[in-house]
Amino acid sequence: MPGKFYWMSPTQVRWRPFEFWPANTAVNIDAAGTKSSFRTGDSLVATADDATHQMTITRNGVVQKTFPMSMGMVSGGHQTSNGTYYVLEKFATVVMDSSTYGVPVNSAQGYKLTVSDAVRIDNSGNFVHSAPWSVADQGKRNVTHGCINLSPANAKWFYDNFGSGDPVVVKNSVGTYNKNDGAQDWQI
């Protein structure tokens, strides 16, 4: 499968295919005698469209689900940037605290919440997660600090089905995800 190498640091090189891995593919790696192998599962891709406020899930190229969602709000510059993110890790529950990125908890845009079914998609604080408080906004407007909010049932489905490396494509938003946070592989 064609791809490219790129340097993440003076001592770390990464490789990725030009396109997402095909479903159920056996991958064998031999880098100067260091060998590894793995097999991909189903091809799961989530596309979060800011123009429609909908997340479309495809499995092996066929639309399986469409979820209303809310992404990052304009107020405070919290828009969710365009780009290809991917699942890094998952938490059944996690505490999200705005003070970790400089917004005091007691300020107008501050928060400290325990969130369920949280799926990390970058190393700068963005998750796909359950947000019962924003269900009325999902499918209509953006009200988050950058995360992708889903209803509890839809977030649970996402959490249960998406795994490490599965892509989440954000489109029709602003800018491009370009943070040097170690998870920007698809923007390089």
N, CA, C and O of each residue as an XYZ file, in Angstrom:
752
protein
N       0.858     -1.176      0.000
C       0.000      0.000      0.000
C       0.897      1.229      0.000
O       1.788      1.331      0.843
N       0.689      2.160     -0.916
C       1.528      3.356     -0.965
C       1.301      4.244      0.254
O       0.193      4.337      0.782
N       2.374      4.891      0.684
C       2.293      5.787      1.825
C       3.502      6.680      1.880
O       4.213      6.837      0.887
N       3.743      7.273      3.042
C       4.891      8.166      3.167
C       5.455      8.120      4.576
O       4.746      7.846      5.544
N       6.750      8.395      4.665
C       7.444      8.554      5.933
C       7.495     10.039      6.262
O       7.528     10.874      5.358
N       7.503     10.372      7.545
C       7.693     11.751      7.971
C       8.284     11.734      9.376
O       8.039     10.821     10.164
N       9.063     12.764      9.665
C       9.743     12.859     10.961
C       8.857     13.587     11.958
O       8.371     14.684     11.681
N       8.646     12.971     13.129
C       7.909     13.602     14.225
C       8.861     14.359     15.146
O       8.468     15.315     15.813
N      10.111     13.920     15.174
C      11.155     14.539     15.994
C      12.482     14.125     15.364
O      12.487     13.346     14.411
N      13.598     14.624     15.869
C      14.886     14.202     15.311
C      15.165     12.700     15.467
O      16.047     12.162     14.798
N      14.419     12.030     16.341
C      14.677     10.600     16.573
C      13.487      9.696     16.267
O      13.596      8.478     16.407
N      12.353     10.264     15.852
C      11.170      9.438     15.598
C      10.630      9.687     14.197
O      10.300     10.812     13.822
N      10.551      8.596     13.435
C       9.957      8.658     12.103
C       8.666      7.835     12.113
O       8.586      6.795     12.768
N       7.682      8.304     11.395
C       6.415      7.575     11.276
C       6.119      7.344      9.797
O       6.630      8.036      8.917
N       5.280      6.354      9.565
C       4.804      6.066      8.221
C       3.299      5.925      8.284
O       2.755      5.392      9.251
N       2.629      6.404      7.249
C       1.189      6.181      7.138
C       0.840      6.007      5.668
O       1.523      6.539      4.793
N      -0.234      5.257      5.400
C      -0.674      5.130      4.011
C      -1.270      6.451      3.533
O      -1.696      7.277      4.340
N      -1.297      6.644      2.216
C      -1.919      7.854      1.672
C      -3.425      7.865      1.931
O      -4.010      8.928      2.140
N      -4.046      6.706      1.918
C      -5.477      6.563      2.157
C      -5.679      5.731      3.423
O      -4.738      5.098      3.901
N      -6.887      5.728      3.965
C      -7.175      4.890      5.134
C      -6.946      3.427      4.779
O      -7.133      3.014      3.635
N      -6.535      2.649      5.783
C      -6.340      1.219      5.563
C      -7.647      0.584      5.086
O      -8.713      0.891      5.620
N      -7.575     -0.295      4.090
C      -8.781     -1.033      3.689
C      -9.222     -1.978      4.807
O      -8.425     -2.370      5.660
N     -10.493     -2.329      4.784
C     -11.040     -3.253      5.787
C     -10.377     -4.620      5.680
O     -10.070     -5.101      4.589
N     -10.165     -5.231      6.843
C      -9.717     -6.627      6.932
C      -8.468     -6.918      6.100
O      -8.421     -7.878      5.331
N      -7.458     -6.063      6.274
C      -6.206     -6.191      5.539
C      -5.107     -6.699      6.458
O      -4.942     -6.198      7.570
N      -4.356     -7.692      5.996
C      -3.179     -8.166      6.727
C      -2.021     -7.239      6.384
O      -1.718     -7.026      5.211
N      -1.375     -6.689      7.407
C      -0.265     -5.763      7.219
C       0.977     -6.388      7.834
O       0.982     -6.753      9.010
N       2.035     -6.510      7.029
C       3.319     -7.039      7.491
C       4.365     -5.958      7.340
O       4.475     -5.330      6.286
N       5.130     -5.743      8.389
C       6.130     -4.684      8.413
C       7.495     -5.315      8.622
O       7.665     -6.194      9.467
N       8.476     -4.852      7.836
C       9.864     -5.272      8.011
C      10.723     -4.032      7.835
O      10.951     -3.587      6.710
N      11.198     -3.476      8.931
C      12.029     -2.272      8.911
C      13.427     -2.652      9.370
O      13.709     -2.713     10.566
N      14.287     -2.902      8.412
C      15.676     -3.281      8.695
C      15.754     -4.459      9.660
O      16.569     -4.470     10.582
N      14.896     -5.447      9.432
C      14.931     -6.654     10.255
C      14.025     -6.637     11.464
O      13.802     -7.681     12.077
N      13.498     -5.486     11.822
C      12.515     -5.415     12.903
C      11.154     -5.658     12.269
O      10.700     -4.889     11.421
N      10.513     -6.738     12.693
C       9.279     -7.154     12.029
C       8.080     -7.052     12.967
O       8.189     -7.214     14.183
N       6.947     -6.781     12.357
C       5.686     -6.739     13.080
C       4.569     -7.001     12.080
O       4.767     -6.891     10.870
N       3.414     -7.343     12.586
C       2.265     -7.522     11.701
C       0.983     -7.257     12.486
O       0.940     -7.375     13.711
N      -0.042     -6.901     11.752
C      -1.364     -6.721     12.344
C      -2.402     -6.875     11.245
O      -2.068     -6.940     10.062
N      -3.629     -6.932     11.640
C      -4.739     -7.041     10.689
C      -5.754     -5.953     11.029
O      -6.130     -5.778     12.188
N      -6.188     -5.232     10.010
C      -7.217     -4.223     10.231
C      -8.573     -4.910     10.363
O      -8.768     -6.017      9.861
N      -9.485     -4.262     11.025
C     -10.855     -4.766     11.140
C     -11.726     -4.100     10.091
O     -11.257     -3.753      9.008
N     -12.991     -3.927     10.421
C     -13.885     -3.195      9.531
C     -13.361     -1.779      9.346
O     -12.712     -1.232     10.236
N     -13.640     -1.194      8.203
C     -13.302      0.198      7.957
C     -14.427      1.060      8.518
O     -15.504      1.153      7.931
N     -14.165      1.688      9.659
C     -15.131      2.599     10.284
C     -14.627      4.023     10.116
O     -13.497      4.327     10.497
N     -15.446      4.893      9.553
C     -15.082      6.296      9.374
C     -16.258      7.151      9.835
O     -17.391      6.951      9.399
N     -15.977      8.103     10.719
C     -16.982      9.080     11.148
C     -16.678     10.390     10.441
O     -15.543     10.866     10.477
N     -17.678     10.977      9.801
C     -17.517     12.286      9.173
C     -18.441     13.262      9.885
O     -19.663     13.126      9.843
N     -17.836     14.253     10.541
C     -18.568     15.278     11.283
C     -18.659     16.511     10.391
O     -17.653     17.176     10.141
N     -19.855     16.815      9.915
C     -20.076     17.901      8.962
C     -20.659     19.112      9.693
O     -21.803     19.086     10.147
N     -19.854     20.172      9.797
C     -20.294     21.361     10.520
C     -21.423     22.088      9.792
O     -22.194     22.810     10.425
N     -21.535     21.910      8.478
C     -22.607     22.569      7.727
C     -23.977     21.984      8.071
O     -24.980     22.697      8.047
N     -24.020     20.698      8.387
C     -25.302     20.038      8.680
C     -25.475     19.694     10.156
O     -26.572     19.338     10.589
N     -24.390     19.799     10.931
C     -24.382     19.397     12.346
C     -24.763     17.925     12.491
O     -25.468     17.538     13.423
N     -24.280     17.110     11.545
C     -24.538     15.670     11.558
C     -23.214     14.913     11.485
O     -22.276     15.349     10.818
N     -23.150     13.786     12.170
C     -22.019     12.871     12.055
C     -22.520     11.642     11.304
O     -23.478     10.992     11.722
N     -21.864     11.335     10.197
C     -22.223     10.173      9.394
C     -21.173      9.092      9.602
O     -19.976      9.341      9.455
N     -21.623      7.903      9.942
C     -20.733      6.765     10.183
C     -20.841      5.815      9.005
O     -21.936      5.372      8.658
N     -19.699      5.498      8.383
C     -19.686      4.465      7.351
C     -18.904      3.267      7.870
O     -17.881      3.408      8.540
N     -19.411      2.092      7.543
C     -18.721      0.841      7.852
C     -18.497      0.138      6.517
O     -19.441     -0.211      5.808
N     -17.216     -0.060      6.195
C     -16.846     -0.704      4.928
C     -17.494     -0.001      3.737
O     -17.943     -0.644      2.788
N     -17.534      1.352      3.807
C     -18.020      2.161      2.703
C     -19.522      2.359      2.629
O     -20.004      3.052      1.733
N     -20.274      1.770      3.546
C     -21.736      1.872      3.539
C     -22.183      2.683      4.754
O     -21.753      2.415      5.876
N     -23.049      3.678      4.527
C     -23.551      4.484      5.648
C     -24.314      3.578      6.607
O     -25.251      2.881      6.217
N     -23.889      3.603      7.877
C     -24.526      2.774      8.898
C     -25.364      3.592      9.871
O     -26.429      3.151     10.303
N     -24.884      4.778     10.214
C     -25.572      5.622     11.200
C     -25.384      7.085     10.813
O     -24.399      7.453     10.172
N     -26.339      7.902     11.210
C     -26.203      9.356     11.144
C     -26.695      9.906     12.475
O     -27.815      9.634     12.906
N     -25.821     10.695     13.122
C     -26.130     11.232     14.445
C     -26.168     12.755     14.401
O     -25.280     13.363     13.802
N     -27.169     13.399     15.016
C     -27.068     14.836     15.239
C     -25.940     15.096     16.236
O     -25.718     14.305     17.153
N     -25.241     16.195     16.052
C     -24.098     16.491     16.918
C     -23.954     17.989     17.076
O     -24.597     18.775     16.380
N     -23.095     18.367     18.009
C     -22.697     19.754     18.188
C     -21.182     19.771     18.307
O     -20.584     18.909     18.951
N     -20.566     20.777     17.669
C     -19.105     20.915     17.746
C     -18.759     22.258     18.387
O     -19.600     22.882     19.034
N     -17.515     22.692     18.198
C     -16.995     23.878     18.858
C     -17.664     25.176     18.440
O     -17.852     25.448     17.254
N     -18.022     25.975     19.449
C     -18.728     27.240     19.220
C     -17.766     28.349     18.795
O     -16.574     28.315     19.099
N     -18.319     29.331     18.083
C     -17.540     30.482     17.638
C     -17.115     31.317     18.842
O     -15.971     31.764     18.915
N     -18.031     31.528     19.786
C     -17.743     32.327     20.972
C     -16.512     31.782     21.688
O     -16.459     30.606     22.049
N     -15.539     32.639     21.885
C     -14.313     32.227     22.560
C     -13.322     31.532     21.644
O     -12.266     31.091     22.098
N     -13.648     31.426     20.348
C     -12.733     30.805     19.391
C     -12.559     29.313     19.590
O     -11.456     28.790     19.432
N     -13.627     28.628     19.932
C     -13.557     27.194     20.235
C     -13.939     26.294     19.064
O     -14.192     25.107     19.268
N     -13.989     26.830     17.834
C     -14.408     26.018     16.703
C     -13.539     24.770     16.565
O     -12.332     24.806     16.801
N     -14.174     23.674     16.180
C     -13.483     22.417     15.917
C     -12.886     22.521     14.518
O     -13.622     22.683     13.545
N     -11.577     22.432     14.404
C     -10.903     22.618     13.114
C     -11.163     21.467     12.157
O     -11.341     20.323     12.576
N     -11.183     21.785     10.861
C     -11.255     20.769      9.815
C     -10.034     19.869      9.896
O      -8.962     20.297     10.323
N     -10.201     18.631      9.487
C      -9.062     17.723      9.415
C      -9.456     16.306      9.742
O     -10.606     16.015     10.071
N      -8.479     15.433      9.644
C      -8.697     14.025      9.959
C      -8.057     13.721     11.297
O      -6.835     13.771     11.441
N      -8.877     13.411     12.258
C      -8.473     13.008     13.593
C      -8.584     11.486     13.644
O      -9.075     10.870     12.698
N      -8.137     10.884     14.726
C      -8.351      9.445     14.872
C      -8.421      9.076     16.343
O      -7.908      9.787     17.206
N      -9.070      7.943     16.610
C      -9.262      7.494     17.987
C      -7.908      7.167     18.603
O      -7.142      6.363     18.071
N      -7.632      7.808     19.738
C      -6.384      7.579     20.471
C      -6.607      6.713     21.701
O      -5.835      5.794     21.972
N      -7.663      7.011     22.442
C      -7.985      6.229     23.640
C      -9.429      6.499     24.021
O     -10.053      7.445     23.540
N      -9.949      5.638     24.904
C     -11.349      5.736     25.315
C     -11.447      5.655     26.837
O     -10.677      4.953     27.493
N     -12.420      6.396     27.377
C     -12.673      6.412     28.814
C     -14.170      6.241     29.051
O     -14.976      6.978     28.483
N     -14.543      5.280     29.880
C     -15.958      5.130     30.240
C     -16.451      6.401     30.918
O     -17.572      6.846     30.671
N     -15.610      6.988     31.776
C     -15.855      8.313     32.360
C     -14.525      9.038     32.470
O     -13.478      8.420     32.660
N     -14.582     10.345     32.348
C     -13.391     11.174     32.484
C     -13.834     12.554     32.988
O     -14.921     13.026     32.655
N     -12.983     13.187     33.788
C     -13.257     14.548     34.246
C     -12.648     15.513     33.236
O     -11.458     15.437     32.933
N     -13.466     16.413     32.723
C     -13.010     17.462     31.810
C     -13.018     18.770     32.578
O     -14.023     19.157     33.175
N     -11.864     19.450     32.551
C     -11.628     20.616     33.394
C     -11.024     21.724     32.539
O      -9.899     21.595     32.058
N     -11.768     22.811     32.350
C     -11.304     23.905     31.489
C     -10.030     24.571     32.002
O      -9.309     25.193     31.220
N      -9.741     24.456     33.281
C      -8.523     25.094     33.802
C      -7.261     24.428     33.254
O      -6.178     25.010     33.330
N      -7.383     23.215     32.701
C      -6.202     22.548     32.142
C      -5.713     23.227     30.871
O      -4.581     22.994     30.448
N      -6.547     24.067     30.251
C      -6.071     24.833     29.093
C      -6.263     26.342     29.290
O      -6.382     27.093     28.322
N      -6.290     26.769     30.552
C      -6.239     28.189     30.862
C      -7.556     28.908     31.061
O      -7.560     30.128     31.222
N      -8.683     28.198     31.057
C      -9.982     28.840     31.298
C     -10.424     28.466     32.708
O     -10.783     27.314     32.955
N     -10.404     29.423     33.639
C     -10.769     29.106     35.017
C     -12.162     28.479     35.117
O     -13.090     28.897     34.425
N     -12.294     27.495     35.965
C     -13.559     26.779     36.152
C     -14.683     27.733     36.535
O     -15.830     27.525     36.138
N     -14.370     28.780     37.305
C     -15.402     29.709     37.772
C     -15.664     30.863     36.803
O     -16.397     31.791     37.147
N     -15.081     30.829     35.597
C     -15.343     31.879     34.606
C     -16.601     31.534     33.804
O     -17.132     30.428     33.912
N     -17.070     32.488     33.003
C     -18.304     32.295     32.226
C     -18.219     31.088     31.293
O     -19.226     30.418     31.065
N     -17.032     30.800     30.749
C     -16.887     29.655     29.843
C     -16.158     28.490     30.502
O     -15.732     27.553     29.827
N     -16.019     28.555     31.811
C     -15.334     27.482     32.525
C     -16.238     26.302     32.821
O     -17.463     26.422     32.818
N     -15.622     25.168     33.074
C     -16.376     23.957     33.414
C     -15.466     22.940     34.081
O     -14.247     22.957     33.904
N     -16.075     22.068     34.841
C     -15.435     20.872     35.386
C     -16.543     19.833     35.483
O     -17.395     19.890     36.370
N     -16.516     18.878     34.548
C     -17.600     17.908     34.397
C     -17.065     16.491     34.318
O     -15.975     16.257     33.797
N     -17.830     15.556     34.833
C     -17.550     14.143     34.591
C     -18.363     13.745     33.372
O     -19.587     13.879     33.355
N     -17.671     13.253     32.353
C     -18.276     12.956     31.060
C     -18.195     11.458     30.798
O     -17.192     10.818     31.115
N     -19.254     10.903     30.220
C     -19.312      9.465     29.905
C     -18.985      9.201     28.442
O     -19.130     10.072     27.584
N     -18.540      7.975     28.184
C     -18.282      7.499     26.818
C     -17.434      8.496     26.037
O     -17.818      8.947     24.958
N     -16.283      8.832     26.597
C     -15.387      9.833     26.032
C     -14.305      9.161     25.190
O     -13.564      8.306     25.674
N     -14.229      9.562     23.923
C     -13.272      9.003     22.974
C     -12.332     10.125     22.545
O     -12.744     11.056     21.852
N     -11.058     10.036     22.961
C     -10.065     11.072     22.633
C      -9.696     10.982     21.154
O      -9.382      9.904     20.649
N      -9.737     12.145     20.452
C      -9.381     12.166     19.037
C      -8.178     13.052     18.729
O      -7.742     13.109     17.579
N      -7.640     13.734     19.710
C      -6.361     14.419     19.555
C      -5.731     14.558     20.932
O      -6.329     14.174     21.937
N      -4.530     15.105     20.975
C      -3.853     15.283     22.261
C      -3.941     16.722     22.746
O      -3.142     17.154     23.577
N      -4.913     17.461     22.227
C      -5.124     18.847     22.625
C      -6.466     19.048     23.317
O      -6.923     20.180     23.474
N      -7.097     17.953     23.731
C      -8.309     18.047     24.531
C      -9.613     17.737     23.830
O     -10.669     17.822     24.457
N      -9.585     17.383     22.558
C     -10.837     17.106     21.845
C     -11.239     15.643     21.940
O     -10.423     14.737     21.775
N     -12.518     15.444     22.212
C     -13.119     14.124     22.357
C     -14.429     14.088     21.583
O     -15.012     15.130     21.287
N     -14.883     12.895     21.260
C     -16.283     12.632     20.927
C     -16.856     12.068     22.215
O     -16.328     11.089     22.742
N     -17.938     12.670     22.742
C     -18.435     12.199     24.043
C     -19.922     12.453     24.230
O     -20.549     13.211     23.491
N     -20.454     11.801     25.233
C     -21.846     11.973     25.632
C     -22.031     13.358     26.240
O     -21.229     13.804     27.060
N     -23.101     14.030     25.824
C     -23.401     15.363     26.358
C     -24.911     15.544     26.460
O     -25.527     16.181     25.605
N     -25.506     14.978     27.516
C     -26.961     15.110     27.651
C     -27.422     16.560     27.750
O     -28.553     16.871     27.378
N     -26.568     17.450     28.245
C     -26.925     18.858     28.408
C     -27.056     19.585     27.070
O     -27.661     20.656     27.023
N     -26.506     19.035     25.976
C     -26.578     19.741     24.690
C     -27.462     19.034     23.664
O     -27.434     19.390     22.486
N     -28.239     18.049     24.082
C     -29.078     17.297     23.131
C     -29.986     18.239     22.337
O     -30.168     18.036     21.137
N     -30.557     19.257     22.973
C     -31.451     20.190     22.273
C     -30.716     20.983     21.190
O     -31.342     21.462     20.245
N     -29.392     21.127     21.319
C     -28.593     21.862     20.333
C     -28.037     20.957     19.239
O     -27.712     21.428     18.149
N     -27.927     19.671     19.521
C     -27.323     18.747     18.564
C     -28.156     18.688     17.291
O     -29.379     18.555     17.330
N     -27.458     18.792     16.161
C     -28.131     18.835     14.867
C     -28.554     20.233     14.458
O     -29.086     20.430     13.366
N     -28.314     21.225     15.348
C     -28.784     22.594     15.088
C     -27.686     23.643     15.183
O     -27.579     24.512     14.318
N     -26.866     23.565     16.237
C     -25.872     24.623     16.457
C     -24.696     24.082     17.262
O     -24.781     23.035     17.904
N     -23.602     24.827     17.205
C     -22.388     24.447     17.927
C     -22.340     25.147     19.274
O     -22.457     26.370     19.354
N     -22.164     24.356     20.345
C     -22.168     24.912     21.700
C     -21.021     24.378     22.561
O     -21.019     24.589     23.773
N     -20.050     23.691     21.959
C     -19.001     23.063     22.759
C     -17.724     23.895     22.767
O     -17.631     24.926     22.100
N     -16.757     23.433     23.524
C     -15.438     24.058     23.580
C     -14.467     23.379     22.615
O     -13.253     23.529     22.757
N     -14.981     22.640     21.642
C     -14.158     21.976     20.628
C     -14.467     20.509     20.464
O     -14.228     19.935     19.402
N     -14.999     19.893     21.512
C     -15.361     18.472     21.433
C     -16.562     18.277     20.511
O     -17.259     19.229     20.160
N     -16.784     17.029     20.132
C     -17.980     16.657     19.384
C     -18.947     16.022     20.372
O     -18.686     14.946     20.910
N     -20.069     16.700     20.607
C     -21.100     16.222     21.536
C     -22.098     15.339     20.813
O     -22.545     15.660     19.712
N     -22.445     14.219     21.444
C     -23.499     13.326     20.961
C     -24.467     13.055     22.107
O     -24.134     13.270     23.273
N     -25.655     12.587     21.776
C     -26.603     12.170     22.809
C     -26.017     10.977     23.553
O     -25.126     10.311     23.026
N     -26.487     10.690     24.758
C     -25.956      9.533     25.494
C     -26.027      8.224     24.701
O     -25.058      7.466     24.692
N     -27.142      7.945     24.041
C     -27.267      6.681     23.289
C     -26.311      6.648     22.101
O     -25.691      5.618     21.834
N     -26.185      7.770     21.383
C     -25.291      7.806     20.223
C     -23.826      7.761     20.641
O     -23.007      7.126     19.977
N     -23.496      8.434     21.740
C     -22.121      8.391     22.248
C     -21.755      6.980     22.692
O     -20.631      6.531     22.472
N     -22.689      6.290     23.307
C     -22.449      4.901     23.732
C     -22.183      4.018     22.514
O     -21.272      3.191     22.546
N     -22.955      4.179     21.450
C     -22.740      3.402     20.229
C     -21.355      3.703     19.657
O     -20.614      2.791     19.288
N     -21.011      4.998     19.588
C     -19.701      5.398     19.063
C     -18.595      4.771     19.910
O     -17.655      4.186     19.373
N     -18.707      4.893     21.213
C     -17.716      4.348     22.148
C     -17.570      2.835     21.971
O     -16.453      2.317     21.962
N     -18.675      2.139     21.833
C     -18.649      0.677     21.715
C     -18.121      0.186     20.376
O     -17.609     -0.931     20.296
N     -18.230      0.988     19.323
C     -17.882      0.528     17.981
C     -16.553      1.045     17.451
O     -15.888      0.349     16.684
N     -16.154      2.248     17.840
C     -14.909      2.807     17.319
C     -13.740      2.387     18.197
O     -13.853      2.305     19.420
N     -12.602      2.119     17.536
C     -11.418      1.681     18.258
C     -10.185      2.440     17.817
O     -10.255      3.330     16.969
N      -9.076      2.085     18.392
C      -7.801      2.751     18.154
C      -7.510      2.905     16.663
O      -7.516      1.932     15.910
N      -7.257      4.146     16.254
C      -6.892      4.435     14.878
C      -8.049      4.724     13.943
O      -7.827      5.207     12.833
N      -9.280      4.445     14.357
C     -10.416      4.722     13.471
C     -10.533      6.235     13.255
O     -10.484      7.000     14.218
N     -10.689      6.677     11.986
C     -10.680      8.109     11.693
C     -12.001      8.824     11.961
O     -13.089      8.260     11.836
N     -11.849     10.095     12.337
C     -12.963     11.028     12.507
C     -12.613     12.248     11.654
O     -11.686     12.991     11.979
N     -13.346     12.450     10.577
C     -13.069     13.531      9.635
C     -14.012     14.691      9.928
O     -15.232     14.529      9.903
N     -13.442     15.866     10.207
C     -14.238     17.079     10.426
C     -14.167     17.906      9.150
O     -13.082     18.187      8.641
N     -15.342     18.295      8.633
C     -15.360     19.091      7.404
C     -16.362     20.236      7.521
O     -17.248     20.231      8.376
N     -16.193     21.210      6.640
C     -17.061     22.397      6.560
C     -17.039     23.226      7.836
O     -18.024     23.882      8.175
N     -15.912     23.194      8.543
C     -15.711     24.022      9.731
C     -14.708     25.111      9.361
O     -14.730     25.609      8.235
N     -13.843     25.483     10.277
C     -12.861     26.537     10.019
C     -11.454     25.981     10.181
O     -11.229     25.020     10.918
N     -10.512     26.603      9.479
C      -9.109     26.255      9.646
C      -8.825     24.786      9.401
O      -9.655     24.041      8.881
N      -7.622     24.398      9.794
C      -7.183     23.008      9.672
C      -6.508     22.596     10.961
O      -5.719     23.349     11.531
N      -6.823     21.391     11.419
C      -6.166     20.834     12.609
C      -4.677     20.732     12.308
O      -4.261     19.930     11.471
N      -3.877     21.543     12.989
C      -2.442     21.557     12.724
C      -1.620     21.649     14.003
O      -0.470     22.086     13.976
N      -2.203     21.243     15.113
C      -1.465     21.292     16.372
C      -0.399     20.211     16.380
O      -0.651     19.070     15.993
N       0.775     20.576     16.818
C       1.881     19.628     16.894
C       1.752     18.850     18.204
O       2.552     19.012     19.126
N       0.716     17.996     18.260
C       0.418     17.291     19.509
C       0.651     15.785     19.414
O       0.239     15.030     20.295
N       1.315     15.353     18.339
C       1.624     13.937     18.195
C       0.515     13.122     17.577
O       0.673     11.916     17.385
N      -0.613     13.751     17.258
C      -1.741     13.018     16.677
C      -2.190     13.632     15.354
O      -3.303     13.378     14.893
N      -1.329     14.435     14.749
C      -1.699     15.147     13.527
C      -1.272     14.403     12.262
O      -1.080     15.019     11.213
N      -1.124     13.088     12.358
C      -0.586     12.279     11.262
C      -1.270     12.516      9.918
O      -0.589     12.570      8.894
N      -2.572     12.656      9.890
C      -3.287     12.774      8.617
C      -3.202     14.167      8.029
O      -3.658     14.372      6.904
N      -2.637     15.137      8.737
C      -2.450     16.478      8.186
C      -1.047     16.642      7.611
O      -0.754     17.657      6.978
N      -0.180     15.660      7.824
C       1.222     15.762      7.368
C       1.348     15.128      6.007
O       2.439     15.102      5.437
